[in-house]
Amino acid sequence: MIDIDSVRKVYNEDVVAVGDVSLTIEEGDFVSVLGPSGCGKSTLLFMLGGFIEPTSGTITVNGTQVTSPDPSRGMVFQESVLFPWMTIKENITWGMKVLGVGEEEREREAEEYIEMIGLSGFEDAYPNSLSGGMKQRAAMARVLAVNPSVLLMDEPFGALDAQTREMMQHELLDIWSQTGQTCMFVTHSIDEALYLSDKIVVLSSRPSSVESIIDVSEHFERPRESDIRETEKFTELRQQLWGMIQEEVTV
Ligand SMILES: Nc1ncnc2c1ncn2[C@@H]1O[C@H](COP(=O)(O)OP(=O)(O)OP(=O)(O)O)[C@@H](O)[C@H]1O
């Protein structure tokens, strides 16, 4: 369980990036964060990752306070973070190597994740020879290979074309259903948040706090098909969320 308790972040003593956020995320839940531009979504995610320290308040994961980055919390960024001088397989096994996992296990795990993420046949390719979508899949495999219990994603599909983005959303749900990780997903896309999430957290404009939490799992069962986007309920929830964010922008 993730417990975010009265977390505030002030940059340079005057930019209140996160005002006062309290939130509980159950183990295995897929939670997306929406909110007006600049309301502190990425800052909140980086604090969860342990990359940035809150100015006040605490974040605990399964009872342990987050004070620094940890391999149990994997992070996927908008631009895939891969070493260009390493092959896809070397990139994926790198984190395990750093953690001291033996070669045989590294090979076995890498093969499993390469298959899971649909990159079989590209093990020995270098990142520059892959498409944007393939690079992002490899970046995800690299994070998943160290088996984090929490997956933090900052607009991971934001740089992809619409079609690839939809495919990646589907694949992410497929992987998540197999791994059961707790996911926190930051996005600007209401549709993406609705399709992927159990819950959607809407943040208010700066200084941000939790404006509302929408329970999507109440309305859509899993596994989800992409045609849930055509349902009346989806349209209704999209309009509700759009209204909330618009209201925050104009406050
Ligand atoms: N390192 C930093 N130093 C100073 N101010 C920062 C820093 N990082 C972010 N900010 C400011 O903090 C606020 C929140 O930024 P953040 O990127 O967390 O918001 P966001 O909701 O993710 O934004 P967006 O929706 O545009 O991606 C913004 O006003 C931003 O300019």
The ligand as a Gaussian input file, in Angstrom:
#p B3LYP/6-31G(d) Opt

LIG

0 1
 N       13.231000      21.802000     -10.512000
 C       12.311000      22.753000     -10.465000
 N       12.604000      23.970000      -9.992000
 C       11.682000      24.948000      -9.927000
 N       10.393000      24.806000     -10.310000
 C       10.043000      23.602000     -10.791000
 C       10.966000      22.522000     -10.903000
 N       10.311000      21.450000     -11.416000
 C        9.040000      21.848000     -11.617000
 N        8.882000      23.138000     -11.246000
 C        7.616000      23.900000     -11.278000
 O        6.701000      23.232000     -10.434000
 C        5.390000      23.236000     -10.991000
 C        4.895000      21.808000     -11.141000
 O        5.666000      21.143000     -12.136000
 P        5.396000      19.652000     -12.585000
 O        6.261000      19.378000     -13.765000
 O        5.484000      18.757000     -11.429000
 O        3.860000      19.740000     -13.037000
 P        3.026000      18.832000     -14.026000
 O        1.634000      18.846000     -13.518000
 O        3.673000      17.511000     -14.187000
 O        3.156000      19.655000     -15.374000
 P        2.707000      19.287000     -16.867000
 O        1.245000      18.960000     -16.813000
 O        2.945000      20.555000     -17.639000
 O        3.564000      18.154000     -17.320000
 C        5.492000      23.994000     -12.304000
 O        5.114000      25.335000     -12.067000
 C        6.961000      23.916000     -12.660000
 O        7.354000      25.020000     -13.413000

